[in-house]
Amino acid sequence: MATPTNLPAVFVANTVLTAAQQNDLRGAFRTLQVGGFAYSVQQSSTSATYATTNLTGALTPQAATNKILINASIPISTDTAGGQIGIRITQTIGATTTVLGTWTYAMYNSAGGAYSNWNMQLLAAPGTTSATTILCEFARTSGTGIVYVNVGNTPSNLVLQEISA
């Protein structure tokens, strides 16, 4: 696998790379492993406290310099006009949990409810070769009523890809 120190800091015209440098360059930015995860039981909340969507997956990076590309898709809904739903992604390594990102969606519908499909792509840098667990969570962040994920038992999907550095 490539590491930044194995490649020249600057590429100069008419410079020939060594065989080792060429192999390192070929290995950089490749997908090394992929994990796909799904969960399809509808859940609801009226709380501002984040709760699990049960959409979770784990990868064990092959090198501490590698990244994890996270792709998530979650059907979301509210039962009243003006409800806001928050989605956040966490990363857990051992006993340490870190929030990687939080998104809030105001959902408006004059008929008194709204439906959408939340999609996200995020690049995480766990910095370890230990098992890394990614979890999607949700909460009602403002407004009244109920917010839902996996609406109508429609599956949520999570794809994790380890990308070589």
C-alpha positions in Angstrom: 0.0 0.0 0.0 1.1 3.5 -0.8 2.1 5.9 1.9 2.9 9.6 1.3 6.6 9.1 2.2 7.1 6.4 -0.5 6.3 8.8 -3.4 8.4 11.8 -4.4 7.2 15.1 -2.9 7.2 16.7 -6.3 7.0 15.1 -9.7 9.4 16.7 -12.2 9.2 16.4 -16.0 11.4 13.7 -17.5 11.9 12.0 -14.1 11.7 8.3 -14.1 10.0 6.7 -11.1 11.6 3.6 -9.5 9.7 0.3 -9.7 8.8 0.7 -6.0 7.4 4.2 -6.5 5.4 3.0 -9.5 3.9 0.1 -7.5 3.1 2.5 -4.6 1.3 4.9 -7.0 -0.7 2.0 -8.5 -1.8 1.1 -5.0 -3.0 4.5 -3.9 -6.6 5.4 -3.8 -8.0 1.9 -4.5 -11.0 0.4 -2.9 -9.7 -2.4 -0.7 -12.9 -3.7 0.8 -16.6 -3.0 0.7 -19.3 -3.7 3.2 -23.1 -3.3 2.5 -25.6 -3.0 5.3 -29.4 -2.5 5.4 -32.2 -2.1 8.0 -35.9 -1.9 7.2 -38.0 -1.6 10.3 -39.8 1.7 10.6 -38.9 3.7 13.7 -40.3 6.9 15.2 -39.3 9.5 17.7 -40.6 12.7 19.4 -37.3 13.2 21.3 -34.5 15.7 20.7 -32.1 13.0 21.9 -30.4 11.1 19.1 -31.4 7.4 18.9 -30.1 4.6 16.7 -31.7 3.9 13.4 -30.1 0.4 13.7 -28.3 1.1 10.4 -24.8 0.2 11.3 -21.7 -1.5 9.8 -18.1 -2.1 10.5 -14.8 -2.4 8.7 -11.3 -3.0 9.9 -8.9 -0.9 7.9 -5.7 -2.6 6.6 -3.6 0.5 7.3 -4.0 3.4 9.7 -3.6 5.9 6.8 -6.5 4.5 4.9 -9.9 6.2 4.7 -13.5 4.9 4.9 -15.9 6.2 2.4 -19.4 6.2 3.9 -22.6 6.2 1.7 -25.9 6.2 3.5 -29.5 6.4 2.3 -32.4 6.7 4.8 -36.1 7.2 4.1 -37.3 10.0 6.5 -40.7 11.5 7.2 -42.6 13.7 9.7 -46.3 13.5 10.6 -46.9 17.2 10.8 -46.0 20.2 8.7 -42.9 22.0 10.0 -41.2 19.0 11.7 -37.4 18.9 11.7 -35.4 15.7 11.7 -31.8 15.4 12.5 -29.5 12.6 11.2 -26.0 12.1 12.4 -23.2 9.6 11.7 -20.9 8.3 14.5 -17.7 6.3 14.4 -16.8 4.0 17.2 -13.3 2.6 17.7 -13.0 0.5 20.9 -14.8 2.5 23.6 -14.4 5.9 21.8 -17.4 7.3 19.9 -16.9 10.3 17.6 -19.6 12.3 15.8 -18.5 12.5 12.1 -21.4 14.7 10.9 -24.8 16.0 11.8 -27.5 17.1 9.3 -30.9 18.8 10.0 -33.8 18.8 7.6 -36.9 21.0 7.9 -39.7 19.1 6.3 -42.7 21.1 5.1 -45.9 19.9 3.6 -49.1 21.8 3.6 -51.0 18.5 3.9 -49.5 17.9 7.3 -46.5 15.7 6.7 -43.6 15.2 4.5 -41.5 12.4 3.1 -37.9 12.4 1.7 -35.0 10.1 1.1 -31.9 11.4 2.9 -28.6 10.6 1.1 -25.1 11.3 2.3 -21.5 10.6 1.3 -18.7 11.2 3.8 -15.0 10.4 4.0 -13.8 9.3 7.4 -10.2 9.0 8.5 -10.2 6.6 11.5 -6.4 6.5 11.8 -6.3 2.9 13.1 -6.2 -0.7 12.1 -8.9 -1.6 14.7 -12.5 -2.4 13.9 -14.3 0.8 13.1 -18.1 0.8 13.5 -20.3 3.4 11.7 -23.8 4.1 13.1 -26.6 6.3 11.8 -28.8 8.0 14.4 -31.9 10.3 14.3 -33.9 12.7 16.4 -36.7 15.3 16.2 -34.6 18.5 16.4 -37.5 21.0 16.5 -41.2 21.4 15.9 -43.9 19.1 17.1 -45.1 15.7 16.2 -43.2 12.6 15.2 -40.3 12.0 12.9 -39.7 8.6 11.2 -36.9 6.7 9.6 -37.3 3.6 7.4 -40.7 4.9 6.5 -43.2 2.1 5.7 -40.4 -0.4 6.4 -38.5 0.8 3.4 -34.9 -0.2 3.8 -32.1 2.2 4.8 -28.8 1.4 3.2 -25.2 1.9 4.3 -22.1 1.1 2.2 -18.6 1.4 3.7 -15.6 1.3 1.4 -12.0 1.2 2.6 -9.9 3.5 0.4 -6.1 3.1 0.3 -4.0 6.1 1.1 
